[in-house]
Every structure is written in structure tokens, then in C-alpha cells.
Amino acid sequence: MRRQSKWNVFVYVAVTILLDAVLGVLYPLPGGIWALLPLMVLNSFSAGAFSETAATVIHYLRADFSPAVVASLLLQILLTGLVAFGVPTISTLFIVYTSTFYAISAVLRTAFETTSLVFEEESQTSKKVYTAFAISRITYFAAVPILVLPLSDVAQGPKILVLVFLFATLVVWSRTDRPLFSYLVGGSDIESEIRVLQALRRRPLSELDLAASLNISAQDCAELAADLIGRHLLSRQEGLIDVRKTYRRVLNRHDQKKRRQRKIERQRAKAAAKKKR
């Protein structure tokens, strides 16, 4: 894991609070400072979680930069406008005050979806990235009612529509390939998920070989593999279990870059040795 400065949490939280304060002046909420305070608290939680993994995440986004990284960032950041465009009466305030939450979660998810971070770093680092993602997304869900309900110039219908959409989205998110609450708790399930992905780093394995690599029973391995295949993190083909195709492409691209880098370093070393002669 990249070395984190002890000031990281303070800096990220301070910048977030300052940004919220500026937004409170430019786009004042009906409740004034009392309406802004809960959003500041939630944003502080999100920024604080992000600060612990920011250096590592940014490193992998740069190291494995590709069209997939760009597409993921754009897609996830644009999703923050879904509710806003569905309910135009709150669109400006919604986009302004939720963009920080969604930008943080988009960066974190892009890092573990489209880069080699999960495969290259120790499991505790990946676990922190997953947990930070869950915190940023859940605080986003918590911020929306705080933002929408006090608006006096918005009818009850649009407010109810927003909250129903919010609840439905939260339920879907909690059951998808990236279950928010499991990631938030960060227990044995998330550790097992990371261990399986890392065991398949080099090549596909049979179920028995995967069980031996993880040092677990064949039955436990079969249940774990079935869960991850159902969540589209793994695939099974011709009796072998492998990471999904998008991950395999990321790993192949990452390995190619590392081989090119090693080749360049060897050439430089040879050139330096010739000069000394």
C-alpha cells in the first residue's frame, strides 16, 4: 500500500467542509446552516474513509489508465443526475450537494473494477477500498432525504418519488455484485472474495485446485465460487474457474506494461554499463 500521510484525513475532511461551506453560500438551502450541518457531517465521513486509500487508488488509476477507466468514471458520475433529471424541481440542489459523495464512490469503484489494485495489493488494502466505497455510497443515500425533505417549494409528490427511487436503488445496490452492507461491515465474506480473486491472479484453476490454494474444503469452495459467479465476478468454462473477462483484460494489460517497463530498465542498465567501460 502506498504510504499515507498522517495529515491525509485532516486535509480531505477540511477541504470537503470548506467546499460544503462555499456551496452553502452559492446555493443556499432553505434551512440555512442547520440544513447544511448534517450534509457536512456525512461528507466528512465519506472524505475521511477515502483519505485512507486515496494515494493507493490514484496510483492504480494512473498505472492502469485505459478507456475502461475513463468510461467507468464518466458513467458513474453521470448516474448522480438520474434522480435530479427525473425530478427537475430539485435538480440543481441535488447535483450540487451530492456530487462529492458520488465522485468519491465513482473513483473508488473504478479503482477496484478497472485496475489491478485488488490483485496487486495485500487484502487489507483492498478491504479498506471496498469499505470506503460502501461508506461513500451509503452516506450519499443518507444525504438525499436530508437534502430533499426540508424543501418548502417542492410538492410532496416529487419528494415521495425521490425517496421511493432512493429506497429502490439502495435495495438493488445491496443485492448486486457489490453488496454495500457487506462491504461496510467488512467481515469474512469480503476477505474471502478478495482471497479468491488473488488466487486466480495468474491463471484459471479447477475447483479442487482453488480449494487447495485457499486452504478450505471443497464444499466451502464450491459455495463461495457459486456466489461470486452469480455476482459476475468469476466465470466458469470447461471445468475451470477464472476471474471475469474484464478483470482478465486488466491483468493482461497490467502485466504487459510491467514487462515493457522491465525491458526499458534492462536497456538503461546496459547503456549505463557501456558508458562506464
Helices and strands as residue ranges (DSSP letters): H 8-26, H 33-51, H 54-63, H 67-78, G 79-81, H 82-86, G 88-90, H 91-114, H 117-120, H 123-148, H 156-175, H 180-185, H 188-199, E 205-206, H 207-214, H 218-230, E 234-237, E 240-243, H 245-276
